[in-house]
Amino acid sequence: MTEVLVYVDHVDGAVRKPTLELLTLARRVGEPVAVALGNGAGDTAAALAEHGAVKFLTHEASEYADYLVVPKVDALQAAVEAVSPAAVLVPSSAEGKEIAARLALRLGSGIITDAVDLEAGDSGPVATQSVFAASFTTKSRVSKGTPVITVKPNSAAVEPAPAAGAVEALSVSFSAQATGTKVTGRTPRESTGRPELTEAAIVVSGGRGVNGAENFAVIEALADSLGAAVGASRAAVDAGWYPHTNQVGQTGKSVSPQLYIANGISGAIQHRAGMQTSKTIVAVNKDAEAPIFDLVDYGVVGDLFDVVPALTDEIRAAHA
């Protein structure tokens, strides 16, 4: 059976959920071979084996932390040359897509970004994408070289599949470009206790209709009752009501949760581009003609300051 490289997104050995989803998808088209790089790479083996990785290629070096992106591209290129995989899967984060694009260019291969599903095909893996504000679903495959595919978080359920994979050291020679951009400092993000926006199963977002930074407490209360992440539209972010790191949309982050609740968001195409692949979409808006209602599974025409607190109370009562 052909092998599929999976780039491991981890923090000091703690594997992030999108990587486990990639292992689930990789098993549909081949045998997953995980590539773990940087500090703590060796500590990822147990979690990866539990979710189907038949082999682990690891390499620890200070370059992965000290410099941006290129050392990781060097390592993935070395892994491709060592394994000759059927495809390379990378989480569809901002960094992941840059790594994938650079790798595809080096390999002379085609690339597919923001896939939401993956299946085996007669001529290689076939990726599903949701495009044009979820108006169309496309199926594509790479016709040249080794397919490089980035996959959106929450595109597949994590499915344990224990495998007794062997850990192998990956031999990497860093290119001259690897040290071209140095990291000069890091500032830890202040933790809110909520899930990471792009990985959350539930996202509760607020827009222009929230009408002020102080009113986002209503959105946060609903999110906390559901164990959800908090998002915001560009209008809310531009007004200074919520941090840019929480912006959902074309110029913000793309999310694909199981449940997306949009409150006071009109549904402009720029916002829809960032949440269109959500499995279930609910909107609360007092404008019955708002474009968001063309996209939703469930819509509530009403004042969010009446609807959202009532919903929050109902959820808390159900969990009491």
C-alpha positions in Angstrom: 0.0 0.0 0.0 1.3 3.5 -0.8 2.4 5.8 1.9 1.1 9.3 2.6 3.1 11.9 4.4 1.4 13.8 7.2 3.0 17.0 8.5 2.6 17.0 12.3 1.5 20.3 13.9 2.6 20.1 17.6 3.7 22.3 20.4 6.7 20.8 22.3 5.4 17.3 21.6 1.7 17.9 22.2 -0.1 17.0 18.9 -2.8 19.4 17.8 -6.2 18.0 16.8 -5.9 18.9 13.0 -3.0 16.5 12.7 -5.1 13.7 14.1 -7.8 14.5 11.6 -5.2 14.3 8.8 -4.2 10.8 9.9 -7.8 9.8 9.6 -8.0 11.1 6.0 -4.6 9.7 5.1 -5.7 6.2 6.0 -8.4 6.5 3.2 -5.7 6.8 0.5 -2.6 5.0 1.9 -0.5 4.3 5.0 0.1 7.4 7.1 3.8 8.3 7.7 4.0 11.2 10.2 6.8 13.9 9.9 7.4 15.5 13.3 9.9 18.3 13.5 11.5 20.5 16.2 11.6 20.4 20.0 9.6 17.5 21.4 9.2 15.8 18.0 10.0 12.4 19.5 7.3 12.8 22.2 4.5 12.8 19.5 5.0 9.1 18.7 2.4 7.7 21.2 -0.4 10.0 20.0 0.4 9.5 16.4 0.6 5.7 16.7 -2.8 5.6 18.5 -4.3 7.3 15.4 -2.8 5.2 12.7 0.7 6.4 11.8 2.6 3.4 10.6 5.9 5.2 10.8 7.4 8.4 12.3 10.1 10.5 10.7 11.5 12.8 13.3 14.1 15.5 13.3 15.0 17.9 16.1 17.0 21.1 15.4 17.1 24.6 16.7 16.5 26.0 13.2 12.8 25.0 13.4 12.2 27.4 16.3 14.8 30.1 15.3 13.8 30.6 11.7 10.5 30.9 9.8 9.0 28.2 7.6 11.9 27.3 5.3 13.6 24.8 7.6 10.3 22.9 7.7 10.1 23.0 3.9 13.6 21.6 3.7 12.6 18.7 6.1 9.4 17.9 4.2 11.3 17.8 0.9 13.8 15.4 2.4 10.9 13.2 3.7 9.3 13.2 0.2 12.7 12.1 -1.3 13.0 9.4 1.3 9.5 8.0 1.1 8.2 8.8 -2.4 4.6 9.2 -1.0 1.3 9.2 -2.8 0.6 12.6 -1.3 1.6 15.1 1.4 -1.0 16.4 3.8 -0.6 19.6 5.8 -3.1 21.4 8.1 -4.7 24.3 6.4 -3.4 27.0 8.8 -1.6 30.2 7.6 1.8 28.6 8.2 0.7 25.3 6.8 -0.4 26.8 3.5 2.9 28.6 3.2 4.8 25.5 3.8 2.7 23.5 1.3 3.0 26.2 -1.4 6.8 26.3 -1.0 7.0 22.5 -1.0 4.9 22.1 -4.1 7.0 24.7 -5.9 10.2 22.8 -5.0 8.8 19.5 -6.1 7.3 20.8 -9.3 4.0 19.5 -8.1 0.4 20.6 -8.1 -1.3 21.8 -4.8 -4.8 21.8 -3.5 -5.6 24.1 -0.5 -8.5 24.2 2.0 -9.8 20.7 1.2 -12.7 19.5 3.3 -12.6 15.8 2.4 -10.3 13.3 0.8 -10.8 10.0 -1.0 -8.9 7.5 -3.0 -9.0 7.8 -6.8 -7.7 5.7 -9.7 -5.1 8.3 -10.5 -4.3 9.6 -7.0 -6.1 11.2 -4.1 -9.3 13.2 -4.9 -9.9 16.3 -2.7 -13.2 17.9 -2.1 -13.4 21.7 -1.7 -16.3 24.1 -0.9 -16.1 27.2 -3.1 -17.9 30.4 -4.0 -19.5 30.9 -0.5 -20.6 27.3 -0.4 -22.5 27.6 -3.7 -20.5 24.8 -5.3 -18.6 21.7 -4.2 -15.7 20.7 -6.4 -13.6 17.5 -6.6 -10.0 17.8 -7.8 -6.9 15.9 -8.1 -3.3 16.9 -8.8 -2.2 15.8 -12.2 1.5 16.5 -11.9 4.1 15.4 -9.3 3.4 14.5 -5.7 0.1 16.0 -4.6 0.4 18.5 -1.8 -2.9 19.0 -0.1 -3.9 21.3 2.8 -7.0 20.3 4.8 -9.2 22.6 6.8 -9.6 21.8 10.5 -12.8 19.9 11.5 -13.0 18.3 8.1 -13.0 14.8 9.5 -13.8 13.2 12.8 -10.8 11.9 14.7 -10.8 8.1 14.6 -8.3 6.1 16.7 -6.7 3.3 14.8 -3.7 1.9 16.8 -0.6 1.1 14.7 2.8 -0.2 15.7 4.8 2.3 13.8 8.6 2.6 13.9 10.4 5.8 14.8 13.1 6.7 12.2 15.4 9.7 12.3 15.0 11.9 9.2 18.2 13.2 7.6 17.9 16.9 6.8 20.3 19.3 5.1 19.2 22.9 5.5 19.3 25.1 2.5 21.0 28.5 2.3 17.5 30.1 2.5 16.7 28.3 5.8 18.3 31.0 7.9 17.1 34.0 5.9 14.3 35.1 8.2 15.1 34.9 12.0 12.6 34.9 14.8 13.7 37.7 17.1 11.1 37.3 19.8 7.9 35.6 21.0 5.0 36.9 23.1 2.6 34.2 24.5 -1.0 34.8 23.6 -3.1 35.6 26.6 -5.3 32.5 27.2 -9.1 33.0 27.4 -9.7 29.4 28.4 -11.8 28.9 25.2 -10.9 26.6 22.3 -8.7 27.7 19.5 -10.9 29.5 16.9 -9.9 27.4 13.9 -10.1 24.1 15.7 -13.3 24.6 17.8 -16.2 22.3 17.2 -18.6 25.2 18.0 -18.0 28.9 17.1 -20.2 31.8 18.3 -19.6 35.0 16.4 -20.8 38.6 16.7 -21.0 41.4 14.1 -22.1 45.0 13.6 -25.4 44.2 15.3 -23.6 43.7 18.6 -23.1 47.5 18.6 -20.2 47.9 21.0 -17.2 46.2 22.6 -19.1 46.0 26.0 -21.9 44.1 24.4 -19.6 41.2 23.3 -20.1 39.9 26.8 -23.5 38.6 25.5 -21.7 36.6 22.7 -19.0 35.4 25.1 -21.7 34.1 27.6 -23.3 32.0 24.9 -20.0 30.7 23.8 -19.0 29.8 27.3 -22.3 27.9 27.9 -21.5 25.8 24.8 -17.8 25.4 25.4 -17.3 27.3 22.1 -14.8 29.7 20.6 -15.7 33.4 20.0 -15.5 34.9 16.5 -16.2 38.3 15.1 -17.0 39.9 11.7 -14.7 42.3 10.0 -17.1 45.2 10.9 -16.8 44.4 14.6 -13.0 44.1 14.4 -12.6 47.3 12.4 -14.7 49.1 15.0 -12.3 48.0 17.7 -14.9 45.9 19.5 -13.0 42.6 19.3 -9.4 41.5 18.5 -8.3 40.9 15.0 -7.1 37.4 16.0 -10.8 36.5 16.3 -11.9 37.7 12.9 -13.7 35.2 10.7 -13.7 35.9 7.0 -11.7 36.4 3.9 -9.2 38.7 5.6 -9.4 36.8 8.9 -9.5 33.2 9.8 -11.4 30.3 8.1 -13.3 28.1 10.3 -15.2 24.8 9.7 -16.9 23.9 13.0 -19.8 21.5 13.5 -21.9 24.4 14.6 -21.5 28.1 13.7 -23.8 30.7 15.3 -23.8 34.1 13.7 -25.3 37.0 15.7 -25.9 40.4 14.3 -23.9 39.5 11.1 -25.3 40.5 7.8 -23.5 37.8 5.8 -21.4 39.7 3.3 -19.4 37.5 0.9 -16.2 38.3 2.7 -17.5 36.8 6.0 -19.2 33.8 4.3 -15.8 32.9 2.7 -14.4 32.2 6.2 -17.3 30.1 7.6 -19.1 28.6 4.6 -17.9 25.0 5.3 -19.4 24.9 8.8 -21.6 21.8 9.1 -24.6 23.5 10.7 -25.1 27.3 10.5 -27.5 29.3 12.7 -28.1 33.0 12.4 -29.8 35.6 14.6 -30.6 38.9 12.9 -33.4 41.3 13.2 -33.2 42.1 9.5 -35.3 39.4 7.7 -33.6 40.3 4.4 -30.0 39.9 5.6 -27.9 37.8 3.2 -26.8 35.5 5.9 -30.3 33.8 5.9 -29.5 32.5 2.3 -26.8 30.4 3.8 -28.1 29.1 7.1 -29.7 25.9 8.2 -31.7 27.7 10.9 -32.5 31.4 11.2 -34.0 33.5 13.9 -35.4 36.9 13.0 -35.1 38.8 16.2 -33.1 41.1 18.3 -29.9 39.3 19.4 -30.1 41.0 22.8 -33.4 39.2 23.4 -32.6 35.9 21.6 -29.0 35.2 22.7 -29.4 35.7 26.5 -32.6 33.5 26.4 -30.7 30.8 24.5 -27.8 31.1 27.0 -30.2 30.6 29.9 -31.8 27.6 28.3 -28.4 25.9 27.7 -27.2 26.6 31.3 -30.5 25.3 32.7 -30.1 22.1 30.6 -26.6 21.5 31.9 -27.5 22.3 35.5 
